[in-house]
Amino acid sequence: MNWKLVNKDPATQPKGGIYSDWKEQIAKECYYQCVYCSIHESQFGGINNFHIDHFRPKSLFKNLENDICNLFYSCPICNRFKSDDWPNEPNLDTLSYADPSNIDYSDLFELNDDFQIFGKYTASRYLEVRLYLNRAQLIFERREEIKVRTVTVLMKELADLIDRVGRDDLKEANEAYKSLISIQTRIQELGELRKKIRPYELKDIRKK
């Protein structure tokens, strides 16, 4: 869950070519990650395995086929689920797709203790189901990302604690240190699990 608002500016429209020629620009604008599920291209083998998504499908909006403001970076799974689907113009209160250049997707969802996300609005609930944003692949990535963030915070807290109590008396730091080791162990376990499940199996990326 590392969504970012995409800055789309008509002034960045390339002078020539077609949308397939602009993949590097689109990838950079979208922070090299899928605008829908936020998975990074590095987790899918790089730019060659990612797609250019026509937010408004080119089959329905032919005039926007090569409009840079309609083009986003998408993982192949989300792009396949979205396809040419277009139930409505973007509106959070209807079945629709939220425009990643107008809406920060971080504001659209809530996360539960099982690392599943739930849409706060009609549009984000539609996205959750249509793009299968709680597939096993994404739940694993969220769990791992949150554990890494936790370790980073704990390491900072431990360093601050050591500075505060002095290096000759680390008794107060023992509990924080034990917690840190426990989380590091869990991350190592997740790393081993990652090796076993990569590349993702079909059951991890297909709808049930």
C-alpha positions as CSV (number, residue, x, y, z in Angstrom):
1,M,0.0,0.0,0.0
2,N,2.3,2.7,-1.3
3,W,0.1,4.6,-3.6
4,K,1.1,8.0,-4.9
5,L,-0.9,10.7,-6.6
6,V,0.2,10.9,-10.2
7,N,1.0,14.3,-11.6
8,K,-0.4,14.5,-15.1
9,D,0.2,17.7,-17.1
10,P,-1.0,18.2,-20.7
11,A,2.3,20.2,-21.2
12,T,4.2,16.9,-20.9
13,Q,2.5,15.5,-24.1
14,P,5.3,14.1,-26.3
15,K,5.8,15.9,-29.6
16,G,5.7,12.7,-31.7
17,G,5.1,9.0,-31.6
18,I,2.3,6.9,-30.1
19,Y,1.6,5.7,-26.6
20,S,3.7,2.6,-26.9
21,D,6.8,4.9,-27.5
22,W,6.3,6.7,-24.2
23,K,6.5,3.8,-21.7
24,E,9.5,5.1,-19.9
25,Q,8.0,8.5,-19.4
26,I,4.7,7.0,-18.2
27,A,6.6,4.6,-15.8
28,K,8.5,7.6,-14.3
29,E,5.3,9.7,-13.9
30,C,3.7,6.8,-12.1
31,Y,6.7,6.1,-9.8
32,Y,7.5,2.8,-11.6
33,Q,4.6,1.1,-9.9
34,C,1.0,0.0,-10.7
35,V,-1.4,2.9,-10.1
36,Y,-4.1,0.5,-9.1
37,C,-2.5,-2.0,-6.7
38,S,0.8,-0.1,-6.1
39,I,3.1,-3.1,-6.7
40,H,6.5,-1.9,-8.0
41,E,7.8,-3.0,-11.4
42,S,10.8,-4.6,-9.8
43,Q,8.5,-7.2,-8.3
44,F,7.4,-8.2,-11.8
45,G,10.7,-8.3,-13.6
46,G,10.9,-4.7,-14.7
47,I,9.4,-2.4,-17.3
48,N,9.1,-5.1,-20.0
49,N,6.5,-6.9,-17.9
50,F,4.4,-3.9,-17.1
51,H,1.6,-2.4,-19.3
52,I,0.4,1.0,-20.3
53,D,-3.1,1.4,-19.2
54,H,-5.6,3.6,-21.0
55,F,-7.6,4.9,-18.1
56,R,-10.5,5.6,-20.4
57,P,-10.4,2.6,-22.7
58,K,-9.1,3.3,-26.2
59,S,-11.9,1.1,-27.6
60,L,-14.4,3.6,-26.2
61,F,-12.4,6.8,-26.3
62,K,-10.4,6.6,-29.6
63,N,-9.5,10.3,-29.4
64,L,-7.7,9.7,-26.1
65,E,-5.6,6.7,-27.3
66,N,-2.4,8.9,-27.5
67,D,-3.3,11.5,-24.8
68,I,-0.6,11.4,-22.2
69,C,-3.1,12.4,-19.5
70,N,-5.1,9.2,-20.2
71,L,-2.1,6.9,-19.9
72,F,-1.0,5.2,-16.7
73,Y,1.4,2.5,-15.6
74,S,-0.2,-0.8,-14.6
75,C,0.9,-4.3,-13.6
76,P,-0.3,-6.9,-16.1
77,I,-2.8,-8.5,-13.7
78,C,-4.7,-5.3,-12.9
79,N,-4.6,-4.3,-16.5
80,R,-6.1,-7.6,-17.5
81,F,-8.8,-7.4,-14.9
82,K,-9.7,-3.8,-15.9
83,S,-9.5,-4.4,-19.7
84,D,-12.1,-2.3,-21.5
85,D,-14.4,-2.0,-18.5
86,W,-15.9,1.4,-18.1
87,P,-19.1,1.5,-16.0
88,N,-19.2,5.2,-15.5
89,E,-17.3,8.5,-15.5
90,P,-15.1,8.9,-12.4
91,N,-17.2,9.5,-9.4
92,L,-16.5,8.2,-5.9
93,D,-20.2,7.7,-5.3
94,T,-20.8,5.4,-8.3
95,L,-19.4,2.2,-9.8
96,S,-16.4,3.7,-11.6
97,Y,-12.6,4.0,-11.6
98,A,-11.0,6.8,-9.6
99,D,-8.6,8.8,-11.7
100,P,-5.1,8.3,-10.2
101,S,-4.1,11.8,-11.3
102,N,-7.0,13.4,-9.3
103,I,-7.4,11.0,-6.4
104,D,-4.8,9.6,-4.0
105,Y,-5.7,5.9,-3.8
106,S,-4.3,5.9,-0.2
107,D,-7.5,7.8,0.8
108,L,-9.8,5.3,-0.9
109,F,-9.1,2.2,1.2
110,E,-8.8,0.9,4.7
111,L,-6.5,-2.0,5.8
112,N,-7.6,-4.7,8.3
113,D,-5.4,-6.9,10.5
114,D,-5.2,-9.6,7.8
115,F,-3.7,-7.1,5.3
116,Q,-6.8,-7.0,3.2
117,I,-8.0,-3.6,2.0
118,F,-11.6,-2.4,1.8
119,G,-13.0,0.4,-0.2
120,K,-14.4,3.4,1.7
121,Y,-16.5,4.5,-1.3
122,T,-18.7,2.9,-4.0
123,A,-16.0,3.5,-6.5
124,S,-13.2,2.0,-4.4
125,R,-15.3,-1.0,-3.5
126,Y,-15.8,-1.5,-7.2
127,L,-12.1,-1.3,-7.7
128,E,-11.4,-3.7,-4.9
129,V,-13.6,-6.4,-6.5
130,R,-13.1,-5.8,-10.2
131,L,-9.3,-5.6,-9.9
132,Y,-9.2,-8.3,-7.2
133,L,-7.0,-6.1,-4.9
134,N,-7.1,-8.7,-2.2
135,R,-5.4,-11.4,-4.2
136,A,-2.9,-13.5,-2.3
137,Q,0.0,-11.9,-4.2
138,L,-0.9,-8.4,-2.9
139,I,-1.7,-9.6,0.7
140,F,1.8,-11.1,0.9
141,E,3.4,-7.9,-0.4
142,R,1.5,-5.7,2.0
143,R,2.5,-7.9,5.0
144,E,6.1,-7.8,4.0
145,E,6.2,-4.0,3.4
146,I,4.6,-3.3,6.8
147,K,7.0,-5.5,8.6
148,V,10.0,-3.8,7.0
149,R,8.5,-0.4,8.0
150,T,8.1,-1.6,11.5
151,V,11.7,-2.7,11.7
152,T,12.9,0.7,10.4
153,V,10.9,2.5,13.1
154,L,12.2,0.2,15.9
155,M,15.8,0.6,14.8
156,K,15.4,4.3,15.0
157,E,13.8,4.0,18.4
158,L,16.5,1.7,19.6
159,A,19.3,4.1,18.4
160,D,17.6,7.0,20.2
161,L,17.2,4.9,23.4
162,I,20.9,3.9,23.4
163,D,21.9,7.6,23.0
164,R,19.6,8.6,25.8
165,V,20.5,6.0,28.5
166,G,24.2,5.8,27.6
167,R,26.2,3.0,26.2
168,D,27.2,1.7,29.6
169,D,23.7,1.0,30.7
170,L,21.6,-0.7,28.0
171,K,19.2,-2.5,30.4
172,E,16.4,-0.2,29.3
173,A,17.1,-1.0,25.7
174,N,16.9,-4.8,26.1
175,E,13.1,-5.1,25.5
176,A,13.3,-2.9,22.4
177,Y,16.2,-5.0,21.2
178,K,14.3,-8.3,21.7
179,S,11.4,-6.9,19.8
180,L,13.6,-5.8,17.0
181,I,15.2,-9.3,16.7
182,S,11.8,-10.9,16.7
183,I,10.6,-8.8,13.8
184,Q,13.9,-9.3,11.9
185,T,13.4,-13.1,12.3
186,R,9.9,-12.8,10.9
187,I,11.2,-10.8,7.9
188,Q,13.7,-13.4,7.2
189,E,11.0,-16.0,7.3
190,L,9.0,-13.9,4.8
191,G,12.1,-13.7,2.6
192,E,12.3,-17.5,2.5
193,L,8.6,-17.7,1.8
194,R,9.1,-15.2,-1.1
195,K,11.7,-17.5,-2.6
196,K,9.3,-20.4,-2.5
197,I,6.3,-18.6,-4.1
198,R,8.1,-16.5,-6.7
199,P,7.1,-16.4,-9.5
200,Y,3.5,-16.2,-8.2
201,E,1.3,-19.2,-8.9
202,L,-1.9,-18.8,-10.8
203,K,-3.9,-19.3,-7.7
204,D,-2.2,-16.2,-6.2
205,I,-3.2,-13.9,-9.0
206,R,-6.5,-15.3,-10.3
207,K,-9.9,-14.6,-8.9
208,K,-11.5,-17.4,-7.0
